[in-house]
Amino acid sequence: MAETYTIRYQAENTYEHPVIEATWQFLIVPEENETQTGVEIRFENSAGAPWELSTNGFGFAALRVRNRYALQQIRFEASFRLTKTPVNPFDFQGQPPPLFDPETLGELPFRIAFATFLKETPLTCLPKDAEAFCLQPGAGLLENLQALNTWVYQTLQYTPGVTHVGTTLKEILDMRKGVCQDFSHLFIGIARRYGVPARYVSGYLHQGRGFFGDAQMHAWAEAWLPGLGWVGFDPTNNLLAATDHIKVAHGRDYEDCAPIKGILFGPGSNESRHAVEVQSQQ
């Protein structure tokens, strides 16, 4: 049975000195796709600054706000409503999961087609001497990736506050701690090392289900399986992405999917706080 999801996003930015002019981009609007339909958007800010809906470089909806007056604090509030149909991550419509075949994944046409999600980025680059999970040739690719999902889940301890948006995989593997962003980067880095296209996904996770990462925007990964397409893996919770995962956007890593970016004209530091609430009803 389809469920109606209501999402409330709040952010507050405080600046040390008045900001003369500022522009913000919010990548927080749920994607319209086969399982997420009828997305309704409400957005406002305490400065009454005008906003518009545009599209980012990967084709996802972005809210852009521009303020031309001096301010030291601004609050943003967005609410979204959508219908989500049930998702069975193991329903492959009769297609058998493919084997992990490095030769097939290494073919030039395949690598060209998926080049964007095969290249290392600063946030998904594995240290050359890192002792990490190994995919097993001849075994099922889905089975391998599920084992990788479990390995990341067991290797890292979910610990808010110990990493930041620029933390590298070397630092994460040294600490063995992180949040959903770090779990996802590690999964993606290992998948790409073995020639499996993988991309970073940002979105929302239903609260109250006992999952990690459900008090704010969540992150997981999608990997391409020949014959099956993109399949979502949530290493933070050791499961495949399903009905409780509401996708907003995907990209090469966090930098492509940051929920808020801004250009500010003014001196001094700033502080940002945000909160997310997700509710559902059949």
C-alpha positions as CSV (number, residue, x, y, z in Angstrom):
1,M,0.0,0.0,0.0
2,A,1.3,3.5,-0.9
3,E,2.3,5.8,1.9
4,T,2.1,9.6,2.1
5,Y,5.3,11.1,3.4
6,T,5.5,14.6,5.0
7,I,9.0,16.0,5.4
8,R,9.9,19.2,7.3
9,Y,13.3,20.7,6.9
10,Q,14.6,23.6,9.0
11,A,17.9,25.5,8.9
12,E,19.2,28.6,10.7
13,N,22.3,30.5,9.8
14,T,23.9,33.0,12.2
15,Y,26.8,35.3,11.1
16,E,29.4,37.1,13.3
17,H,29.0,40.3,11.3
18,P,26.2,41.5,9.0
19,V,26.2,39.8,5.6
20,I,25.8,42.4,2.9
21,E,24.6,40.1,0.2
22,A,24.1,36.3,0.1
23,T,22.9,33.5,-2.2
24,W,22.0,30.0,-1.0
25,Q,21.3,26.8,-2.8
26,F,19.3,24.0,-1.1
27,L,19.4,20.5,-2.5
28,I,16.6,19.1,-0.3
29,V,13.6,18.6,-2.7
30,P,12.6,14.9,-3.0
31,E,13.1,13.5,-6.5
32,E,10.2,12.6,-8.7
33,N,10.7,9.1,-9.9
34,E,8.8,5.8,-10.4
35,T,8.3,5.3,-6.6
36,Q,8.1,8.9,-5.5
37,T,5.3,10.9,-7.0
38,G,3.2,14.0,-6.5
39,V,5.9,16.0,-4.8
40,E,4.5,19.2,-3.2
41,I,6.8,22.0,-2.1
42,R,6.5,24.8,0.5
43,F,9.4,27.1,1.2
44,E,9.9,30.3,3.1
45,N,12.7,32.3,4.9
46,S,12.7,34.8,7.8
47,A,14.1,37.6,5.6
48,G,11.4,37.3,3.0
49,A,14.1,36.9,0.3
50,P,12.8,35.8,-3.1
51,W,13.5,32.2,-4.2
52,E,13.2,30.1,-7.3
53,L,13.3,26.4,-8.3
54,S,16.1,25.5,-10.7
55,T,18.0,22.4,-11.7
56,N,21.6,21.4,-10.6
57,G,24.3,19.9,-12.8
58,F,22.9,16.3,-12.3
59,G,19.3,17.3,-13.1
60,F,17.9,17.5,-9.6
61,A,15.6,20.2,-8.3
62,A,17.4,23.0,-6.3
63,L,15.9,25.9,-4.3
64,R,17.9,29.1,-4.8
65,V,17.5,32.1,-2.5
66,R,19.1,35.5,-3.0
67,N,19.1,38.2,-0.3
68,R,20.3,41.8,-1.1
69,Y,20.0,43.3,2.4
70,A,22.3,43.1,5.4
71,L,21.5,40.5,8.0
72,Q,23.1,38.5,10.8
73,Q,20.6,35.7,11.1
74,I,18.2,33.9,8.7
75,R,15.9,31.0,9.1
76,F,14.7,28.7,6.4
77,E,11.8,26.3,6.5
78,A,10.7,23.8,3.9
79,S,8.0,21.2,3.9
80,F,7.4,18.5,1.3
81,R,4.6,16.0,0.7
82,L,4.8,13.0,-1.6
83,T,3.4,9.6,-2.3
84,K,5.8,6.6,-2.1
85,T,4.9,3.2,-3.4
86,P,6.3,0.1,-1.6
87,V,9.8,-0.9,-2.7
88,N,11.0,-4.4,-2.6
89,P,14.8,-4.2,-3.2
90,F,15.0,-7.9,-4.1
91,D,12.3,-7.7,-6.8
92,F,14.4,-8.0,-9.9
93,Q,11.5,-8.9,-12.2
94,G,12.8,-12.3,-13.2
95,Q,16.3,-11.1,-13.9
96,P,19.0,-13.2,-12.2
97,P,21.6,-11.2,-10.2
98,P,24.8,-11.1,-12.3
99,L,28.1,-12.6,-11.3
100,F,31.0,-10.4,-10.4
101,D,33.0,-10.6,-13.6
102,P,36.0,-8.2,-13.6
103,E,36.6,-8.7,-17.4
104,T,33.1,-7.5,-18.2
105,L,33.3,-4.5,-15.9
106,G,36.7,-3.7,-17.4
107,E,35.6,-3.5,-21.0
108,L,36.2,0.0,-22.5
109,P,32.6,0.8,-23.6
110,F,31.4,0.0,-20.1
111,R,34.0,2.1,-18.4
112,I,33.3,5.0,-20.8
113,A,29.6,4.8,-20.2
114,F,30.0,4.9,-16.4
115,A,33.1,7.0,-16.2
116,T,31.5,9.7,-14.0
117,F,30.9,7.1,-11.2
118,L,34.1,5.1,-11.6
119,K,36.6,7.9,-11.1
120,E,38.1,8.5,-7.7
121,T,37.3,11.8,-6.0
122,P,39.1,13.3,-3.0
123,L,36.3,12.0,-0.7
124,T,36.2,8.4,-2.2
125,C,39.9,7.8,-2.7
126,L,41.2,4.7,-0.9
127,P,44.7,4.7,0.4
128,K,46.8,2.4,-1.7
129,D,47.9,0.3,1.3
130,A,44.5,0.2,2.9
131,E,43.4,-3.2,4.2
132,A,39.8,-3.1,2.9
133,F,37.1,-5.5,1.7
134,C,37.9,-7.7,-1.3
135,L,35.2,-8.6,-3.9
136,Q,35.3,-12.3,-4.9
137,P,35.3,-13.0,-8.7
138,G,32.9,-15.8,-9.7
139,A,30.5,-15.0,-6.9
140,G,27.3,-13.0,-7.4
141,L,27.8,-9.3,-7.7
142,L,24.8,-8.6,-5.5
143,E,26.1,-11.0,-3.0
144,N,29.5,-9.3,-3.1
145,L,28.0,-5.9,-2.6
146,Q,25.8,-7.0,0.2
147,A,28.9,-8.5,1.9
148,L,30.6,-5.1,1.4
149,N,27.6,-3.4,2.9
150,T,27.9,-5.5,6.0
151,W,31.7,-5.1,6.1
152,V,31.4,-1.3,6.2
153,Y,28.6,-1.5,8.8
154,Q,30.8,-3.7,11.0
155,T,34.0,-1.8,10.4
156,L,32.8,1.7,11.3
157,Q,31.1,2.8,14.4
158,Y,28.3,5.4,13.9
159,T,29.7,8.4,15.9
160,P,28.3,11.9,15.2
161,G,30.7,14.8,15.6
162,V,34.1,13.1,14.9
163,T,34.2,13.8,11.1
164,H,33.4,16.7,8.9
165,V,32.3,17.2,5.3
166,G,35.9,17.0,4.1
167,T,37.1,13.9,6.0
168,T,39.1,11.5,3.8
169,L,38.8,7.7,3.7
170,K,42.3,7.4,5.2
171,E,41.1,9.4,8.3
172,I,37.9,7.4,8.5
173,L,39.7,4.1,8.3
174,D,42.2,5.2,11.0
175,M,39.4,6.3,13.4
176,R,36.9,3.5,12.4
177,K,34.2,6.0,13.2
178,G,31.9,8.3,11.2
179,V,28.4,9.1,10.1
180,C,26.3,8.1,7.1
181,Q,28.3,10.3,4.7
182,D,31.5,8.4,5.7
183,F,29.9,5.0,5.5
184,S,28.7,5.8,2.0
185,H,32.1,7.2,0.8
186,L,33.8,4.0,2.0
187,F,31.4,1.7,0.3
188,I,31.7,3.8,-2.9
189,G,35.5,3.9,-2.8
190,I,35.8,0.1,-2.5
191,A,33.1,-0.6,-5.2
192,R,34.9,1.7,-7.6
193,R,38.3,0.1,-6.9
194,Y,36.8,-3.1,-8.3
195,G,35.3,-1.5,-11.4
196,V,31.7,-1.3,-10.1
197,P,30.0,2.1,-10.8
198,A,28.8,3.6,-7.6
199,R,27.3,7.0,-6.7
200,Y,26.5,8.9,-3.6
201,V,22.9,9.5,-2.7
202,S,21.4,12.1,-0.4
203,G,17.8,12.0,0.9
204,Y,15.7,11.3,3.9
205,L,15.2,8.2,6.1
206,H,11.9,7.6,7.9
207,Q,12.2,8.4,11.6
208,G,11.0,6.0,14.3
209,R,12.2,2.8,12.5
210,G,15.3,2.4,14.7
211,F,17.8,3.4,11.9
212,F,20.9,5.4,12.3
213,G,21.0,8.8,10.6
214,D,17.2,9.4,10.8
215,A,17.4,12.8,12.7
216,Q,18.8,14.7,9.7
217,M,19.4,14.2,6.0
218,H,20.7,10.8,5.3
219,A,23.2,9.3,2.8
220,W,23.6,6.0,1.1
221,A,25.1,4.6,-2.1
222,E,23.8,3.2,-5.4
223,A,25.8,0.6,-7.4
224,W,25.2,-0.4,-11.0
225,L,24.6,-4.1,-11.5
226,P,24.5,-5.3,-15.2
227,G,21.0,-6.3,-16.1
228,L,19.5,-4.9,-12.9
229,G,20.4,-1.2,-13.0
230,W,21.1,1.0,-10.0
231,V,20.6,-0.7,-6.6
232,G,20.7,1.2,-3.3
233,F,22.9,0.1,-0.4
234,D,22.7,1.7,3.0
235,P,25.9,0.6,4.8
236,T,25.1,2.8,7.9
237,N,22.2,0.4,8.6
238,N,23.3,-2.7,6.8
239,L,20.4,-2.9,4.4
240,L,19.3,-2.3,0.9
241,A,17.5,1.0,0.3
242,A,13.8,0.5,0.2
243,T,10.5,2.3,1.0
244,D,11.9,4.2,4.0
245,H,14.6,5.8,1.9
246,I,13.4,9.0,0.1
247,K,15.8,10.1,-2.5
248,V,16.7,13.7,-3.1
249,A,19.8,13.6,-5.4
250,H,22.9,11.6,-6.4
251,G,26.4,12.6,-7.4
252,R,30.0,11.5,-7.3
253,D,30.3,12.2,-3.6
254,Y,29.0,14.5,-0.9
255,E,30.2,17.7,-2.7
256,D,27.7,17.1,-5.4
257,C,24.8,16.5,-3.0
258,A,25.5,19.0,-0.1
259,P,22.0,20.1,1.2
260,I,23.0,23.7,1.5
261,K,25.7,25.8,-0.3
262,G,26.1,29.6,-0.2
263,I,28.0,32.6,-1.5
264,L,28.3,35.3,1.1
265,F,29.7,38.9,1.0
266,G,30.8,39.9,4.5
267,P,33.6,39.3,7.1
268,G,33.6,36.9,10.1
269,S,32.6,33.4,10.8
270,N,29.1,31.8,10.7
271,E,27.2,29.0,12.3
272,S,24.6,26.8,10.7
273,R,22.0,24.5,12.4
274,H,19.4,22.3,10.8
275,A,16.8,19.7,11.6
276,V,14.6,17.2,9.7
277,E,11.4,15.5,10.6
278,V,9.8,12.7,8.5
279,Q,6.3,11.3,9.0
280,S,4.3,8.8,7.0
281,Q,0.7,7.8,6.7
282,Q,-0.9,5.0,4.7
